[in-house]
Amino acid sequence: MSEQELIQEILNGKTDLFAQIVDENQMNVVNLCYKLCGNRLDIDEVTQQVFVELYQALPRFRNESKLSTFIYRITVNVVSKMLSREKRIVTEDDSLRFERISEERNIEEDIIHNERITQLQNAIQKLKEDQRTALVLYTFEEKSYNEIAESMGWSLAKVESLIFRAKNNLRKMLVK
Amino acid sequence: MKYTDTELEKTLNELGKATYAGEVDVVDKVMNRLKEAENKEKFSIQKERKVRWTIGTMSLAAASVALLLFIGNSSSSQAQNENDGMAKFISEIYNRQSQADVVYYTPDYIDILLGIEGMDENI
């Protein structure tokens, strides 16, 4: 069954098929959530919320873009919304579960590195929504300018401009 | 000191490579939440229908009562008006009778005043 047919079946009332969408996309959502908020939110809770909002938004999904892109957009919005509520749910276990990017780093370097990453995550949240979406899709999801333009219904020039402005704004916000 | 382009790219790349190491499986939780939401929606629709039905019935009953009261009221006022008119008419006749010559105001004349002139003749 194609993605389009699957969505149509769900919209026709076979809601149980939605489990397939959740199963196939949950790790992508988890990783994106982690990139966007680190351990500042309960990843499990954010991921659930993303799929609940996806289910509600499914009737609005136009098959012009891939479902994964649609999910990314919802994820970016959900994370942003939850972070703005300053919900901080971190457990000791959660913080221990995060992978170290480089095992060669010593503890001091790790702390500095983590601070930089947190600072960057905070700065990304402060970007305007369109800039944040374009940056996330380009940098984290490795989408090309063309793919972003197609999936978001933007012109190529707009995508270039949004990413340029996003990086520029990040640089202004970040300090060493 | 602000970040340079290279430093920003480096941090962005590092963040881009980061992956969540924990196990996450939200399939059952999501499906349960959707079912709960669906049941709540059904319940709220049923509740709304019940409330609407109650309000509708009460409105209908109130409207019926109001209509009955209106009809009753207008009938009684009509009857009252008719009674008042007749009483006034009769009292006027008796007033005239008392003021004038008794012989002149015979029952026949009263019949004439009441508009039943010549009934006896027809009979």
Interface residues (C-beta under 8 A of the other chain):
Chain A: T15 D16 F18 A19 V22 D23 Q26 M27 V30 N31 C33 Y34 K35 I43 D44 T47 Q48 F51 V52 Y55 D94 R97 F98 E99 I101 H113 R116 I117 L120 Q121 T139 F140 E142 K167 L170 R171 K172 L174 V175 K176
Chain B: M1 K2 Y3 T4 D5 E7 L8 T11 L12 N13 E14 L15 G16 K17 A18 T19 Y20 A21 G22 V24 D25 V26 V27 K29 V30 M31 R33 L34 A37 E38
